[in-house]
Amino acid sequence: MQGKDGERGFWLHDLRVETVLEGRVPVCRHVEGESFRVVGENLIFDDGQAMSMYALAAILPLLPAKQRPLDEDDWMSTDADIACPDPHCGARFRIHREGKRWFSHSETTGLPDQRTTPYWQKETGE
């Protein structure tokens, strides 16, 4: 895919993953409303927010697919709740799509002959 400047790249959605209980009883340490964001390849937790590493392990494989553009009939475009992996826990983790960002191939590739300044160095000025 080409951007407006003609450079090849791709779109990724920013995500927010929120703990939802909706009256169900959690067994694990899950707090209604706690969340983290996914921006590009990064997980961003606000101060004091936490998530069980077991719950995170269940969620992580789905995040890259939820970031990508999807066909409207693909189940990933409509199903957004992930259950806690503890079968006795009532918690769910809801994935919300928020904005979307353009990533150029040259800023994200590992191939030395196609690489430019990494996107994360451009954003921070490092």
Helices and strands as residue ranges (DSSP letters): E 9-20, E 35-39, E 42-45, H 53-59, G 60-62, H 63-67, G 75-77, E 81-83, E 92-104, H 105-108, G 112-114, H 119-124
